[in-house]
Amino acid sequence: MPLHVVDCLDQERSSLPTEPTGLVERAVFRPEALPVHLPAFRIPAFPYGIYWNGWAADLLRDLIGEDNLELRLVWSTDPDAPVHRNPMSV
């Protein structure tokens, strides 16, 4: 479980956190504040959610197998990247 809580959410461009969990349905991050050196992190607005950086998610998928882990893109600096419509639901 990641212990790092990083304030990297662009609150003006993201959806408002829902009550009572703080779920952010559409997260937009500030690239300069994104902790790309960390495998995973949490944000203050949504303390129950875990965001994995792409390199760590790819490594995890390679370790446990592609069929055992579904990767969902939450946000990207590439505007054409296919962001998952509901990345935090199970």
Secondary structure as the mmCIF struct_conf table of DSSP 4:
data_model
#
loop_
_struct_conf.conf_type_id
_struct_conf.id
_struct_conf.beg_label_comp_id
_struct_conf.beg_label_asym_id
_struct_conf.beg_label_seq_id
_struct_conf.end_label_comp_id
_struct_conf.end_label_asym_id
_struct_conf.end_label_seq_id
STRN STRN1 VAL A 5 VAL A 5
STRN STRN2 LEU A 9 LEU A 9
TURN_TY1_P TURN_TY1_P1 GLN A 11 ARG A 13
BEND BEND1 SER A 14 SER A 14
HELX_LH_PP_P HELX_LH_PP_P1 SER A 15 THR A 18
TURN_TY1_P TURN_TY1_P2 GLU A 19 THR A 21
BEND BEND2 GLU A 25 ARG A 26
STRN STRN3 PHE A 29 PHE A 29
HELX_RH_3T_P HELX_RH_3T_P1 PRO A 31 ALA A 33
TURN_TY1_P TURN_TY1_P3 VAL A 36 HIS A 37
BEND BEND3 LEU A 38 PRO A 39
STRN STRN4 ALA A 40 ILE A 43
TURN_TY1_P TURN_TY1_P4 PRO A 44 ALA A 45
STRN STRN5 PHE A 46 TRP A 52
HELX_RH_AL_P HELX_RH_AL_P1 GLY A 54 ILE A 64
HELX_RH_3T_P HELX_RH_3T_P2 GLU A 66 ASN A 68
BEND BEND4 THR A 77 ASP A 78
TURN_TY1_P TURN_TY1_P5 PRO A 79 ASP A 80
BEND BEND5 ALA A 81 ALA A 81
BEND BEND6 ARG A 85 ASN A 86
TURN_TY1_P TURN_TY1_P6 PRO A 87 MET A 88
#
